[in-house]
Amino acid sequence: MIVNTELEQKGNLFPSKIIAYKKEVDTLYFSTDNDVVLEMTILRDSVIRFRYTTTGTFDKDFSYAITKYASTGYNLLEIEEEAESYKVTTSKLICHIKKDNLKVYIFDAKDHKLINEDELGFHWEESYEYGGNIVKMSKTSHDGESFFGLGDKPVELNLKGKRFENWVTDSYAYGKGTDPIYKAIPFFTGLHNKKAYGIFFDNTFRSYFDFSQERRNVTSFWAQGGEMNYYFIYGPKMEDVVANYTDLTGKPHQLPPLWALGFHQCKWSYYPESKVKEITSKFRELKIPCDAIYLDIDYMDGFRCFTWDKTHFPDPKRMVKELLDDGFKTVVIIDPGIKIDKDYSVFREALENDYFCKRADGPYMKGKVWPGECYFPDFTHKKVRDWWSDLYRELIEDIGVKGVWNDMNEPAVMEVPNKTFPDDVRHEYEGNRCSHRKAHNVYGMQMARATYQGVKKYAYPKRPFVITRAAYAGTQRYTSTWTGDNVATWEHLWIANIQAQRLAMSGFSFAGSDIGGFAEQPQGELFTRWIQLGIFHPFCRVHSSGDHGNQEPWAFDEDVTNIVRKFIELRYQLLPYLYTAFWKYVEEGIPMLKSLVIYDQEDVHTHYRSDEFIYGDHLLICPILEPNARGRRMFIPRGQWFNFWTDQLVSGGKEMWVDADIETIPVFVKAGAVIPKYPVQQYVGEIEIKEVTLDVYFKDGKESSTLFDDAHDGYDYTKGRYSLRTFKLTGKKDELIIQQHKEGKYDAGYQIFKIKFHGLPFTVGRIQVDNEDIALSDVKMNGDNTMIIDKGFSQLHIFGK
């Protein structure tokens, strides 16, 4: 973008006057006298698509980001021609499209307040080097407006005053402010006057976002090619903006298997087999829960994908079975680079079927990666994805591997200046053939998609588990992710916290960091503090580089090991709580981690808080991010909150000091919450769950909590075989009522709840279950405020003495 408006006018082209208008069902077309056409599609009352062409006609409409399952339909659509504009009204929004310049102004339909307006609006610059246009959009930024989102950017949560680039990049040992890095998610949320809206710029070319850095009151976004094609998503609640964006680009296709939410251990590299067994045996010996062990590139024969080094792993099927018998699911890495080797069947098949990417004039795209010189499959071709997915048959169906981890799929290429493919590489792009300029940002997404298809096919009837490093908007449909090659520093602990929150508010909740740092070596204190944060991220994995020291929970000292064990055990206790949050994410698109601004956008203090976040619906987490800390100041959002460790009740809406020596971090529970817990287990499925603990936190008022359960794997839950329990709590001065509503056909194996009451302001004198008096002895009620009750109760009524 150019600062001077006069220069903008000389260097760029702009729409002129509207000369024609037509309507086709849910789509409106506004044509100008210089061949610019605005195509405006009403997807929902709160979701509108704006698409521009400069030639009078539109190219084929295709997007990797938009899911075919996106919700559509609206309650109202009215179009009215006024003197200076066309007025388009839905039940949520009023849009004015100006006749003299095609600028768009969007208002709240209820109170008629301005939400968003074009500044220069749509404009473009011809690209003489590549053809086509550099497409641009600028909008007025309102006083006090804040901006959030854009995926994994390692900066403060509030993006105001910053500029960013979206170009998926292998960024080893990136730091605070490094841009771009591994993901391109061109979606942001704007917030002003207590109203939130979102903009998703669905353009896969190299794109840029400027949040009032260049010009104080202007927010702009532009791309080096393609269309100006964006979706406007209105809240007014920020959580609804994120949920509607996630609906548009796709919620995860299924729940993960419950074990995927356990603790995972990874290193570059655990080999040979004896080393893998040494690590897994140590977990069981020290009784540190763990569900997954990872094999990095050294399990392969010369780094050839879909092969095994028979010296290091002579019988992988036996090894994987023995690990599984001990509760460990094996996850293996697969990269996109295929070694150029005519004796290698994967290479031969791809070569014979013309599956590899080519340069503009015909030669194959060749680049050096771990195996040496490689060719690269074109994952934007369905035939290639189908072939790739079939390659997983032996790994998954025969050998028994339970998960696959896609790395280096930006795509990363070594020993070249730009670290990736040249711009002239050609891609199929589902029949819309194009250069790498357009396909680069979706390459990793489409590799992950192909991997997901293969793992899902051969893991059936179990659920797939896939991880990817690179991603474009919509990748959350197929896979989990991590934040790439970070560093063992306190700064990166801060970055990990920010990135997990930002990915969640960008539709990608199933995310985590390399706990402890991938590069360099953490001290015990940093590793401990990172574990204390990492167990509250949906994806929880320790991963480190073999170039540095050991990074297992026992690699430091006994005190560290004991604290780490305590927090990993807490992770396993809270699995039903996390699983319920995941179900809400899959069903409704609600992020599993909520930054405070999502939790309470009306309190302007939350717009600038980065450290604290809400885990699920009811837990407030604040990591310790500095060495030698015995506590920290943190912001408690409005409401009543119980200290998780002490049961102290505090009132929020302010900043306060919280004690937190090395054995704890600040964790608070929202008053009125019902938190489900499992007993500690060394891996998911190790023990039969005979009772579930419900931690009930008193509130003088009302609160609702949920507990989702099913078989923890497989697809029966999609056929109604699940259990959804809603607990409605009503607290008064001298009584407490919990009403339980049940849905679904699944009957969990446990029969009882152990209920533990926190913060009761009275001594229990009498209990009614389903309107019948029950003796305190019958429910084993004693001085510690715990009781045992059949899980089938409909109403529990506690009376004070």
N, C-alpha and C positions, 0 to 999 in steps of 0.2 A: 504494500500500500504506500501511497505518496502523501506526505503531510499536507502540502499546499493544495487547497481546493481548486485553484485555477489550473494548476498543473494536472490535477486529476481530470479536469474536463478535457484537456488537450490530449492526455495519454490514454484515455479510456472512452468507451462508447456507452451510451445510455439509451434506455427506451424513450420513445417519443409518445405522442398522444394516442389514446385508445380510439380506434376507428371501428371496431367490431366486437360484439360480445355474443356468445352462445352458451347454452346449457345442455349437457347430456347426462341425465340422471343425477349422479352425485358430483359431476365434474363440470367446472366452468372454464371457459376459454376467453381471455381478453387479448385481442390483437391490436398492435400499434402500427403506425404508418412507416416504421422502419423494420418491419418483419419480426419484431420481438413478439412472442406470445407467452403469456402467463397461463399455465394450466393449474387450476386450483381445485383440489379434490378434497371433499369432506369425508373423511374416514369415520369419524365419530364427532359428537357434539364438541369435544374438547381436543380433537386431533385433526389438523388440516395440513395437507401437503401442498407445497408451492414448488412448481417446476417451470423453468424458463428455457426457451430456445431463442436463438438470434437469427434463424434462417426461415422461420415460418412453419417449419415442420419439426417433429420430434423424432429422435432415434428410437430404436426398439427399447421398450421399457424392461429393464432387468436389474435385479439387485440380489447380491448374496446376503445382505443384511436382513431384509424384511422377510418374516416368516409367513408362510401360507396360512398359519393358524391365527394370525393377528385378528383381534376383534374389530368388527366393522358394524356400521349402522348408527343412525342418529334419530333423535326425536323431532327435530325441527330443521328445516332449511328454507329460508326465504331470501329472495333476491329483489332488490329495489333499486331502480335508477334514480339518482339524485342529480342536482345541478352540477356538482363538481366531482362526484364519485359514484361508484357502484357500492351498494351496501349489502353485505351478505351476513345473514343472521342464523345462528344455531341457538340451541337452548343454553349454551355456555358462553358463546363468543359472538361479538359483532365485528366484522371486518369491513373497512372502507378501502377500496382500491381507487386511487386518484386517477381521474381521466387524463390529466395533462402530463403525467410522468410515470404512471404505473406503480407508484409507491403504495405500500400497504401499512395500514394502521389497525391495530387489534385492541379491542376493548372487552372488558368483562360484561357479559350480557345482563347481569343482575344489577350492578351498581353503576355501569357505564363508565368505569374508570379505565384510563389508558394502561394497557399492559405492555405493549411492544409497538415500536414504530420504526419504519425505515428512515435512515438518514439520507445518504445518497441512494440507498436501495440497491437494486440489481444493476450492475454495470460489468463491463468486460473489456478485455484487451486481447487483440489477435496475437496468437503465438506463431511468429514467422519461422521459428526453428522447427517446431513439431507439427504445425497446423492446428486448427481448432482454436479454442479460446482459453485464456486464463479467466475464470469466472469469479465474480466478486459480489459480496453483499455487505453493506454496512448499515448498522442500526444505531439509533440514539441510545446512549446509556444514561439512565436516570440517576439523579443524585442519591447516594447511599445504596446503589444497586450492587449486589454481590453475585459472584459467579462460581459455580462448582461443577466438577465432573472431569471429563476427558481421559478417563482410564487410569493409567499407572504413572502419571506425571509426579516426579519426586520433589514436589514443592508444597508450600502451605496449602491447606484445603481451599481457602478462598483465592480465586484466580484473578481477582481485580488487580489491574495494573501490570499484568504479565502478558507475554506473547509466547505461542507454542507452535510447534511443527508436528504433523502426523506423518511419519515415515518409519515403518517398523524396522528397528535397528538392533543388531547384536551389540550390547553395551556393557562389556565386561568391566566390572568394578566402577560402574557409574556412581555419581555422587549427587548430592543435593543440587537441584537445578539443571542437571544434565537433560538435554532434550535434543532430538527425540530418543526414546528407548524402545522397548520391546513391543508395544501395542499401539494400535491406531483406533481409537474409539471417539469419533467426531461428534460427541453428544455432550451438551452442557445444560445446566439449569441456571436460570437467572432468577433473582429474588429481590423485589423491591416493594415497598408499601405493603408488606406482609402477604404478598401474592407471589407464587412461584410459577414459572413456565419453563419449558424445555425446548431446545432446538437440536435436531439431529440432522446434520449435513451429510447426506448419504452420497459421498463422492470418494472413490477409492484412490484417486490420484494423490500425489503429495499435496497436503492441505495445511492451512495455517489459521490460527485463531488469535485475534488481538483483543484483549479485554481492557480497553481504555489505556493502553500503554502509549500508543503513538499520539492519539488525540484523546483528551481527558474525558469527553462525553460521548465517545463513539466506540462501539463494539463491532468488529468486522470479522468475516471469515471468507476465505478464498481458496481456490485449488488451481493447480497447474494444467488442468485439462478437464474434460468431461462436462457435465451439466451443473448449473446451479439448481440443486434439487434438495430441498430441506423440508422437514416436518416440524410443525409448530404444535407443541403439546402443553395444554394448560392444566393447572392443578385445581384450585389455587394452592393446595397442600403439596409440599415438595415430595412427600412420600408417594402421592398419587402421580406426580410427574414421572418419577422413577419407575413406578409400577406400570404406567401406560407405555413408557419407552420400552420396558422389558417385554411387555405384551407385543409391541410392534416388532421388535427384533428377535423375540423368542425366549421363552422360559426354558429351563432344562427339560429335555424330552422325557426324563424320568428321574425319580429319586435315585441317589447313589445307594449302593449297598452300605449298610450301617458300618461295616468295617472300614470303609473309605473315610469315615469321620473319626477314626481312631488315630493313634499316634504312629507316625511313619519314620523310619530311619534310612538314611541314604548317604552315600559318599562316592566321590570319584577317586577310587573305585574299591568295592569289596570283591576281591578275588585272591586266590582260587576258592573252590568250594569250602575248603577247610576254614578259610577266613570268614566266609559267610556264616558257617555253622558256629564258629567261635563267637561272633557278634550276637547271633540269635540266642545261643545258649546263655550268654551273660545276662541278657535281658531277663530270661526266665529265672536264672540263679538269683539275681538281685531283686526279683519281683517288681520290675518296672514295666508297666503295661506297654505293649507294642503290637500292632496289627499287620505291619507291612515292612518288608525289606526290599531294597532296590538294587538292581544291577545296572551299572553304568556301562560305557562303551567297551570296557575290557572283557565283558563276557563273550564278545563276538570273536569270530575267526578273522583276524586282521581288520577289525572294524567294519566288516561286511554285514549289513543289516539282514536280519532273519537267519543268521548263522550262529553257531556256538563254537567257542574255543574248546576243543575236546581234551586239551591238556589240562586246562584249569577247571573245566566242567565236563567230565567224561560221560556222565549220565544225567543230563539236566532233568529228565522226566522223574527219575527217582529222587533227585535232590528237591525238586519243587514239591513232590508229594510228601517227603519227610518234613520239609519246612511247614507245609500246610497242616500236617498232623500235630505240629507243635504250635499251631495258631498263626503262623506267618504266611501272608499272601505275598507272592513274588510279583514285583513290578519291574519291567525291563524298559530300557531306553531304545528308541528308534529314531534315527535322523533321516533327512531327505536325500543326502548325497549317496549315490550308488557307485561303488568302486568300478572303474573301467577295467574289467577282467573277463575275458571271453570264456574262462572256465567257471564263472560264477553265474548260476542259473538265473538269478534275479536280473542281473545285467543283461544276459542274453535275451530273456523274455521281453524286457522293455525295449531293447534295441530292435528285435525282430518285429515288434508291434508298433514301432514308432511312437513310444510313450514319452520320450525325453524332450525337454525344452530345447529349442533351436534359436540361433541368432538370426538376424534379419535376412542375411544372404544365404542361409541354409546350414552352416555348420552347427553341431551340437553345442549347447552351453556347457563349457567345461570349466571346472573350478576345483581348487584344492580344499579338502576338508580332512577329517581325521583319517580316512582310508588312503589319502593321497589324491590323485586326480579322479574326479567324479563327474558323472552326468546326473541330471536332476529330473525326476518325473514332473510332468505338467499336471498338477492336481486340479487345475481348472477345467479338465476334460473328464466327463463322466466315465468314459471307458477306462481311463487311467485310475480313477478313484476305485472303480469296481475291481480292477486288477489288484490294486494295492490292498484293498480290504480282504481279498482272498488270500493274500500272503500271510495273514495272521492265523490261518487255520492251524498250522502246526504248533505255533507258540501257545495259542489259547486252548484249542480243542484237544490237541494231543499231549503237549507237555504240561499244560495246566497253569500257565501264567495267568494271573488275575487282573493285571492292569498294565497299561502301556503309557509311556512318557515320551512325548515328542519334543525334541530339543533342536536347536540350530535351524529352526524352520522360518526364520525371518524372510528369506533364506540367508543364512550366514555363509560367507565364502572367505577363506583365509588368503592373506598375501595379495590382496587387491586394495586399492585406495578407498573404494566406497563400501567395502565389506560385504557386498551383495552382487546380484546379477547386474550387468549393464542394462541401460534403458532399452536397447534394441532387441532384447530377447523377446520372442513371440509366445503368446499363450492362446489357447482355444477359447477360454472364457465362455463356456456353454454356447458355442456357436457365434459369439460376438468377438471374433478374433481381434487381438489387441497386443500392444507392447507391454513390457514390464512396468512402464510408467503407470499403467492402469491396474495391473495385476499384482504388483509387489505387495501392497498392504493386505491382500486377501490370500496370499500364497500359503502362509502358515495356517490360516483358518481352514482352507480347503484340504490341507494335509491332515489336520486334526479331524475334519469331517470324515475323510476316508478311513482314518484309523478308528474313529468311533463306529463307523458302519461295520468294519471288520470285527472289532472286539465284541460289539453287540451281537453280531450274527453267531460267532463261535462261542461266546460265553452263555448264550441262551440255554436254559431258562433263567440264568442268573443275570443280574444287571451289569452293564459295562462300567469300567473306570478308566478314564483317559485324562491325561494332563498335557497341556501345551504351554510353550513359552511365548510364541507369537500369536497375535489375535487381532481381528477386526471386529467391529460391532456385530453382534449376533453369534459370536463363537461360543457364548455361554450355553447355547442349545446343546452342544456336543460334549463339552469338556470342562474340567477344572483348569486352574492356572496357578503359576507362581510368578514371583516378581523378578526372576532372573538372577544374574550373577552379582550378588551384593557383596558387601565387605564386612568383616568382623570389627565394626566400630560402633560407638554410641550414636553417631550421626545416622548410621544405617538402621539402628533400632528405631529411631524417630521416623526415618523414611518408611520402614516396614509398616508401622502403625498408620501412617498417612496413606500409603498405597492400598492397603486392604480396605480402608474406609472409602477411598476414592473409587476403587473398582466396584465396590458394592453400590455406590450411588451412580455408577455407570452401567448398571444392569448385570454385573459379573461378580456375584457374591461368593462363588465357590473358589476362593483364592487364599493364598498365604505366601509367606516369604521363606527363604532358606534360613531356618532358625539357627542363630549363632553366627551367621555370615558364611558365604561360600568362599571368598578369598580371605587370606590371612587367618589369624588364629585368635579367638576370643580368650580373655581371661575368664576365670570361673564366675566372677560376679556378672560380667556382661552376658555370659551364656545363661545364667540363672534368670536374669531379668528378661532375656529374650524368650525363654521358655514360658515365663509368667505371662507374657503377652501372647505368644504363639498358640497357647492352648485355647485362647478365645478367638482364634481365626478359624473359619470353616475348614480350610486345608491346613493340616498341622504336620510339618515335616522338618526334621533336621537334615541339612545337606551341606557338605563341605568339600573342599578341594583336597585331593590327595597330595598336593604340593606342600601342605601345611600339616599341623599336628592333628591328633585325634580329637573327635568332637562327639563322642558318645556320652550319655549321661553320667558315666562313671569315669570320664577321662580327666577330671579335675581333682576334687578331693571328696572326702566322705560327706562333709556338710553340704556341698553342692549336690551330690548324688541324692541325698535325703530330701532336699528341698525340691529338686527336679521331680523325684518320684511322687512327692506329695501333690504337685501341680498336675502331673500327668494322670494321677489317680482322680483328681478333681475333674479333668477332662472326661474321663470315663464315667464318673458319677453323673455328669451333666449331659451325657449322650441323648437321653430322651428329650431334654430341653432343646438341644441343637437340632435333633432330628425333626422336632415339631417346627422349629424355625425354617428348616429346609423345606418342609412340606408347604408352609405358607409362601415361600419363595417360588416353588414350582407351581402352586395353584394360583397365586395372586400377584406374583412378581414383586413382593415386598422384600426389600433387602434384609439380609440376615444381620448385617452390621449397620447401625444407623448413627451417623455423625450427629452431634447435638443439634445442628441446624435442621436436620430432618425431624428430630424428635420434637423440637420446639422452635419453629422458625420465627415466631412472633417476638421472641426475646432476642434483641439485636446482639446481645453478648455471645449468643451461640454462633453467630456468623463468622466469628474469628477464633473459635476454639478448635484446635486440631488434635489434642492429646486424648480427650475423653470420647467415649463412644458407648452406644447402647448395643448390647449383645442379645439378639433375640428381641423380646418385647420388654423384659423386666430387669435385666442386669446392666448396671452401669460400671464400666471398666475404665481405669486410668493407669497406664503403665508407668513404671519408674524409668526415666530416660537419662539419668545422670549417675555417675559412680559415687560411691560412699554416701548414698542418700539414706536417711532414716525416716523419710516421709517426703511429702511434697504439697504444694498448694494446688488445688484442682477446683474446677467449677462444677458445682452440683446443680443440675437443672431444677426447674420449679417442681414442687411437689414434696412428698414425704419419702424419705429413703432410709433403709436400715443398713448399717455397716455389716457386711457379710460375715466378718470375723468376730465382731463384738456384740452385735444386735443393737448397738446404739442407734437411736432414731434422730435424724437430722432433717431440717427444713432446707429446701433448695432455693434456687434463684440467686445464688451468690457463690463467691469463691471462698474456700476455706482450707486450712491446713489439715492434712490427714496423715497420721502416723503409718509408716510402712517400712519396717526394717527389712533385711534381706530375705526374710521368710514369708513376706506378704507383699501384695500390691493392693492399692485401693480398689475394692469391689463393693458395690452397694446394690441393694435389692429394692425395687419399687414397692412401697407399701401397698398391700392388697394382693400381691403376687402369690401364686401357687407354683412353686418350682419343683418339678419332678426329678427324682434322682434314682439311678440304679446303684446296686452294690458294686464295689470295685471288682473288676475282673481283669485278668492279664491280657485278654483279647476278646473281641466280640464273639459271643457264643461259647466261651469257655465254661460258663456255669449256667444252670437253669435259673432264670429270674423268678424267685418265689414271692417277692414283695417289692413294691415300688414305694419309695419315700416321697411324701409330699411336704415340702417345707412351706408353711402357710404364714405369711407376714401380715399382721393385723393392720387394718385401715379403718378409720372412722369415716365410712363412706362405702363406695362401690368400686369393684375392679373385676375384670374378667381375664381368665387364663385358659390355655388350651393344652391338651396332651394328645399328640397323634402317635399311633402305633400300628404296626403291621408285622409281616413276617421278616422284615429287615433285609430282604432280598427278593428277587423274582418280581412278577408283574400281577400277582393276584390282587394287589391293592387297587389296580385300575378297574377291577371288576366288582368293587364294593367290599372286598375283604380287607377292610381296615377298621380301626377303632379311633374315633375322634371324640374326645371328652372335653366339654367346656365346663369350667368351674366359675360360677358367678358368686363372688364374695360380697357380703354386706355386713359391715361392722358398725356397731353402736357402742355406746358407753359401757354397757354391761351385758352385751350379747354379740354373738358372731354366727352368721348363717352362711353355709356353703351349699349352693345348689349345683347338682351335676346333671348335665344333659349329654346323652350318648348317641352317636351315629355310627353306622357301619356294621358289617357282618363279621368282623374279625374278633376273636376272643383270645386275648393274650393269655399266656400260660399262668401268670401270677393271679392270685385270687384276692389278695389283700393290699390295702394301702396302710403304710405306717405314716401317720400324720404328725408332724412336729410343728407346734405353734410358736411363733416368734412375736414378741411385743404385746402379748395380751395385757390389757390394762386392768384385768380383773382376775380373781381366782375362780377356777371352774367349779361350779356347784352342781350343775345338772346338764345332762346331755339328752337330746332327742335325735333319733335316727328315723327318718321318714315318718315323723310325727308321733313316734312312740318313745316313751322314756326308756333309757338304757342305763343300767347300773354302771358306775365308773369302773368297777372291777371287771365288767364284761368286755370293756374295750381296753383294759390294761392301762387306764389313765392314771398317771402318778405325778409326782412333784416336778418332773422335768418337762411337763406339758407335751407329752407324746401320747398317742393312742393308736390302737389297731382297729381297722374297720374293713368290712367287706367292700370290695371295689364297686359293687353294684348299687351303692346307696344313691338315692335321688336328692335327699336333703339332710344336711347335718346342721343341728342347731345347738350351739354352746351357750349356756346361761352362766352368768356370774353369781357368786354367793350373795 
